[in-house]
Amino acid sequence: MSLSGTYACYSCHRFGLGIRFRLYTIGCWLYSAASDLLALCFSPHRELTGGSHSILGRSLEPNHSARSTNSRQWLSEHRLRQDLRTYYKVLIDLGLVGAIAGWSFAIWRWHFTFANYGPAALWHWIRMPLGIGLLCALVATLGMIDLWNTKRTIIWINSAGVSFRKGRKRMDMLWPEIDQIRTRSIYYGPPGLIWKRRSIIDLEAVDGQRIRVDSTLNDFEELVAMIKQKIYPRLLSEYRQALSQRKSLSFGPIWLTFEGIRHKRKFLGWKNLGAVSLKHGILRIHPNTNGQEPQIRLPAYQIPNIDLCLQILQLLGHSS
């Protein structure tokens, strides 16, 4: 508890100051208590504790002994970005200050109105500061929820695979088990006035387990590049082997067969394949004929391993 709030409250009682100053010191007292509680709950040095899910009897989650014995096996660790952490804490502090100030002013107006005009005029005098206090409290609450949800998300990249933790949810994936990567970006705002961008990557294993992380983590671009570097070479080798054996490849709603590209009822042969492009999150497959073959247009987030799909399409299109 802050000493300034306690001393000020004692001074009000000792020297008999007015109700306005007493409400102010009570507000300072409440704010200092809330700040101490926030510092206890959201301290950046506070470690998450608990057990961890393991694969083949061994957890991929790092510990101090593993780091000290073999520091090369752990490649990177990704947590909530520091700028977002600061943003959420500032939002919470401003919301708390506004809520305490609004409610304190509403209490003072309630005393003033009740003493001078009676109870009939109370609601008219206190509704505005009371509403402002409620709005600021809502902002602080939303900031605390967002900080709590995002702060608990941690992902580790190591030589064996990926270890993911979000609160009590813990999951490990080995590199050979991951067979699908989906990436997408969400833009906030109208075209030309975009004020925020959020990137997401989904990892899916052969047994159906899925890990989703977004750009709220630090070094997100490095994280995505490292994951693709670990997974794509193996998948590309498997795809080439399947094509050499005339097997079909599935990329979500698109099938790459020996004869051509199939999407629902549309079919485009390799000889008729034209330009292939990925722009603004849309995969466009154009035929080289004048409207005789259908054009295939799909959102990129529906297609797993979109980079490999695009590479194979461009390679087969040039070879045909």
Secondary structure, DSSP 8 states (H G I E B T S, - for coil): --HHHHHHHHHHHHHT--HHHHHHHHHHHHHHHHHHHHHHHS-TT----S----BTTB--S--HHHHHH-TTSEEEEE-B-HHHHHHHHHHHHHHHHHHHHHHHHHHHHHHHHHHHT-GGGHHHHHHHHHHHHHHHHHHHHHHHHHHHHHHTEEEEEESSEEEEEETTEEEEEEGGGEEEEEEEEEEESSTT---EEEEEEEEEETTS-EEEEETTBTTHHHHHHHHHHHHHHHHHHHHHHHHHTT--EEETTEEE-SSEEEETTEEEEGGGEEEEEEETTEEEEEESSSSSS--EEEEGGGSTTHHHHHHHHHHHHHH-
